[in-house]
Amino acid sequence: MTKKKWVLFVAIITLFSILVVLVVSEILLRFKKTHIESSDHLDYGMTVYDNYLGWKLAPNWNGKHKHYDFDVSYSINSNGFRNDFNAKRGDGGRSYAFVGDSFTFSFGVNDNETFIQLLNAQDTQDNIYYNFGVPGYSTDQESLLIQRKVIHFSPDVVLLVVYLGNDLFDNELPYPLQANRAKPYYELISDELVLRNIPVPMEPKPTDQYKKNLTRVVLGEDFKANGLLNRIVNKIEILQLLKRALFKPPDHSAQFKKRFEHAINLFAAIVDQIHDTCTEKEARLRIILMPGRSFVEQPYSVSAQFQEFLRRTIVENSEDMKVDVIDLAKHLRERYQRDQGKWYYPNEGHLTPEGHRIVYDILSPKLQ
C-alpha cells in the first residue's frame, strides 16, 4: 500500500470512527432525554378543579412525587395547603403567610425540607410561617387566594413570592404557558382591573393557546424559532449541547421594555389590589423575587436576561407599588458566584434540599 493510500485509509477510518461515536452519543442522549421526560410521576388527586381559582390543592391529600431527579412525598393539610397549620404563634411572635407557585409549595423536596418549614423549625421568636403555595399559580390567582383564604388566617405579614420565570406572563393569559387547564385572569382597562374567565371553564386548552410559548412571549411573535438552522439544532442533542457550551446568546434586553410593558403594568395593578386587601386587614405586604435555575447558574442565557430585566424593574418600581421587595434572586446569584452548589435539580429545575437551606439562610434574617 502506497503512503497516499495509507493516509487516505487512516483518514477514512478516523472519520468513520468519529461518525460512529457521534451517532452512538446522539442515541444515548436521546434515550436519556426520553427517560427523564417520562420519569415524572405525581400520585393522582393532589389538585382539584375550582370554578373561581381554576384549581386548588385537595385537603388531606398525601402522595408521592417521583422524578429522575428525586423521590419525595407531599402532604396537604385539612385547610388545603402544605405543611402543618396547627402550630400557633407565641405572644411576642408574628405570623407570616407565603403565597406563591410550585417554588413556594416546594416541588421536589419532602415536607420537612421546604424553606418555609425550615423557618418554622429554626424559629426562636415564637413566629409561625404558613405555606399557601399552589403549583402553577400566577399573581392573579394568588391575589384571589389572598382575598378568599389567606387573609382569614389574620397574618401579620403576607409574603408574595414572585417567580420571575413566568408569573408576569401568565397573568395575561386564560391558560398558563406551561399548563393545559384554564385560570381566571385580569384585564387592565383604564387603570381598572376587570376579572375574566369566571367561572373558570373546564374545557381543555384550545389549539390557538398552545401557540403561545415562553420563547415567543420573550423574543416576540416574529422570532424565527422555526428557521432551518434552528430546526436542525433543536432536533440534534449533541448540537444543542455544543450551542450552549460554545455560543453566548445575544443581548435581547433592549427589546424587553416595550414587549413587557403591559405585563409589568398588569402586575403592578394586581400588587396594588393585594396591597389594599392586606392594608384593610392590617397585614403588611412584602414581595420576594424567586429566580429560576438559569438566572442563578447561566447569567448570560436568554432566560436569565429577561428575569434580570423583570427583577430590576420590580425593584425600581417597588416604591410606587408601596411594597418592600426582598431581592432573593440577586442574593442567590451573588452567593452562587462565590460558593457554587447543587441548589437546583439539573433536569426538573426546582430547588433541591440544599437550595431550600440556602433560601432559608438568606430569608431568615431579612424577615425579622
N, C-alpha and C positions, 0 to 999 in steps of 0.2 A: 504493500500500500504506500503510495507516494505521500509526501509530507502534506501537500494540499488536501488530499483526500482524507488524511488522518485528522487534520484541523477541522474540516467540514463535518466529519463523523462525530468528533467530540462536541462541536457546536450544536449539532442536531440532537445528540443525546442530552446535552445540558439543557437546551430549550425544552425538550420533551419532558425532562425531569421537573423543570420549573413549572411547566404546564400541569403536570400530574399533581404536584404539591399544591398549586393554586386551586385546582378543581376539587381535590380532597378537602382542603381547608374551607372552601366555599360550602361544600356539602355539610361538613361538621358545624360550621357557623349557622347554617340554615336549620339544621336539626336542633341545635341548642336553642335558637330563637323560637322555633315552634314548640319545643318542650317547655320553655319558660312561659310563653304565652298561654299554653294550655294547662299550666300548673296552678293557676289561680282558682281556688275554690272556697267560697264562703257558704257556710251552712244556711239553708233556706230559712226565710222568715224574719231576718233582722230588721228590715224596713217594711212598712205597710203604707198603703195609699191614704192620703189625707186630702180632702177636697179644698182645703184652704192653703195648705203649705206645699202640696204636691206629694210629699211622703214624710214619714216620721219614723222614729225607732219604736219597735214593738216592746211594750212594757213586759218585764220579767222574762225576756229572751236570753238564752245562753247558747253559745255555739263556738265553733272552731273556724279559723281562717287559715288555710294552707296556701302557701305560695313557694315557688322555687327559693325565695329569699328567707322565708320564715314559716313557723308553725305555731300559732298563738290562739288564745281563747279570749272571747269578749263576753261580758255580762251586762245586761241592761236592767236597771232597777225598776221599781214599781211606778216611778214617775215618767219612765220612758227615756232615760238618759244613762250615760255610762258613769261608773264609779258610785261609791256609797254616798247617799244623801242623808243618812240618818244622824251623822255627826252634827253637833251643834257648836256654834262659836261660843267662846268664853265671854265673860262680862266686858273685858277690855279689848276683845278681838273684833275683826271685821269679816264680812262675807264678800267673796269675790266670785262673780259669775263669768266664766269663759264661754263665749259664743263664737262658733266658727264651723269649719267644714271637717273633712276627714283628718286634717293635720291636728285639729283640736280634739276631735274624737279619739285620735291616735291609732289609725290603722297600723298594723304590723307589730304591735307590742302587746303584752299581757296587761291586765287591769292594773297591777301594781307597778308597772313600768312607765306609765304615762307621766309627762311632766307635771300635769295637774295633781295626780296622786302623789308624786314626789313632794310637791309643795305641801300637801296635807300631812304626809308622813314626817317631814322635817320641820314643820312649823313649831315654834316655841312661844308664839304670842297669842294663842287662842283664836287664830283665824280659821276660816273654813273656805275651801275652794271648790266650786261646783263646775262640773264638766257638762255644758249644754251643747257640745259639738255634735253635728249631724252630718255624716258623709254626703258630699255633693251639694250642700247648701251654698248659696251666694248671698251677698249682702242684703238683697231684697227679702229673701226668706228669713234671714236672721233678724231683720227688723220686725217682721211679723211674729216670729217666735218670741222675741223680747216682749212684744205687746201682749201676746196670748199666754205665755208661760213664765218666762224668766222673771219678769218684774214682780210677779206674785210671790216669789220667794224672798222679796224685800232685800235684795243685795245692796251692800254699801257701794260696791264698785262693779260696773259692767265692763268687761274686757272684750272688745270686738276684735277677734283675730282675723285679719285680712290676709288671705292667701294671694300673693302677688302673681301667681301663675295664671289664674283665670277668673277670679271673683268679679273683677270690674267688668269683664267682657260678658260673663253670664248674666249680669244684672240687666242687660239689654234684651235678653232673649226669652222666648216662651219655652224653649227646650235648651238645657245646658249643652255646651260644646261637646262634652265627653260623656253624655248620658242620653238615653233614649226615652226618658219619661218627662212629662210636662211639669211646669212650675208656674207659680204666679210671677208677675213682673210689673214694674212701674214704667209708665211713660212720663216724661217731663214735658209738661205743656204749660207755657207761660210761667215758668218757675214753680209750677204746682205739680205734685206727684199724683198721678192717676193710676190706680191699681187695675191691672188687666188679668185675664185668664182665670177669673174666679166665677164659679167653681172650677177648679183645675180639671181639665179633660183627662180621661183615662186612655184615650187613643194613643197608639204608638207614634213615634216621631215621624212627621211627613218627610217625603223624599227631598223637598226643597230645603228643609232644615239640615239635612245631612251634608249639604253642600257647604255649610258654614263650618270652618275648622279654625284651629288656633293660628295656623300659618297664614291663612287668608285674612284673618282679623288683624294680625300683627303687621303683615307685609303688604296688605291690600289685595283687592279682588283681581287686579291685573298682574299679580305676581305669577311668573311663568314656571309654576311648580311642575307643569306637565310638558316642559320642553324636552327635546330628545335626550340631551345630555343628562338632565335631572332624572328622567325615566330610567336611563341606563344605570346611573349611580344608585338610585333607590332600589333597584332590583338585585344588585350585587353587593353582598355583605362586606366583602373584602374592600371594595371601592369606598363604601361608607366609612369603614374604619380608617382607610388612608386619607379620606377627605377630612375627617375630624382631627386626625393626627398632624396633617401637613399644611392645611389651609386655614388661615384665620378669617372668620366671616367678616364681610364689610360692615362698616358702622352705619346702622339704619336709624340712629337716634334722631336725626334731623327730621325724619318723616313722622315721628310719633306725636308731636304736639297737636297737629291738625287732625290726625287719624284717631287719636284717643280723646279728643276734646269732649265729645258727647258722653263717653263712658265716665270720664272724670267728673263732669258736671252732674251726671245722674248719681254717681257715688256720693258726691258731696251733699246732694239733696237728701239722699237716704240717711246719711250720717246725721244730718240736721234733724231729721224726723226721729231717729233713735235718741239723739240728744234731748229733744223735747220730752220724749217718753220717760227718759231717766230723770230729768230735772223735775218733772211732775211728781215722781215718786221719791225724790230726794236721794237719788243714786248718782254717783259720779261715773261718767263715761270716759274710757281710755281706749286707744287703738293700739294693737300690736301688729306689726308688719312681719308676716311669716313668709320667708322665701322658699322657692323650690330648690332642688338639688343643683341645677345648673348655675343659679345665681351665686351659690357658695363655691362650687368646685370648678366652674368653667366661666369665669367672668367676662370672656370675650364672645361667648356664644350669643346668638340672636335672642334666645330665651332670657339670658342674663341681661341683655341690653334693654329689653322692654320692661323687665322687672325693675331694673335700676331707674328707668325713667319714671315709672309709676311710684316707686319708693320715694324718689326725690320730690316729685310733685306733691304727694300726700304730706310729706314733712313740711314742705314750703307753704302748703295751704292749711296746715293744722290750726293756725291762729284764727283764720277766717271760719273754720269749721268749729271753733271753740272746744277743741279736744286736745288732750295731751297724747302724743304719739311715742310709743316705745319702739324704737327702731331696731327690732330683733334682727332684721335682715343685715343691716350694716355690722352689727356686733358679731354675728355668726361668720360673715365673710372675713372680717378682720382677724377673728380668733383662728379661723381655719388657715389663714395665710401664715400665722405664727406657729400653729400646732395642729397639723392635719390629723384627721382621724376618720373612722368609718361611721359618719354621722347619718348618712342616707343609704338606704338599700340600693345596690347598684342597678337592679332591674326593675323593681317595683316603685322606687322613688320616694317613699315616705321615710320618716325618721326612724333610725334604729334605737334600741335601748340606750346606746351611748349618746346618740343625738338628743334624746329626751333628757338625759342627765346634763348635757351642755346647755340646753334651753332652760332647764330648771336653774342651773348655776347662774345664767345671765339674768333671768327674770326675778329670781328671789329677792335680791337687794333693791331692784327697781320698783317692786310692788309695795315695799314697806313705807 
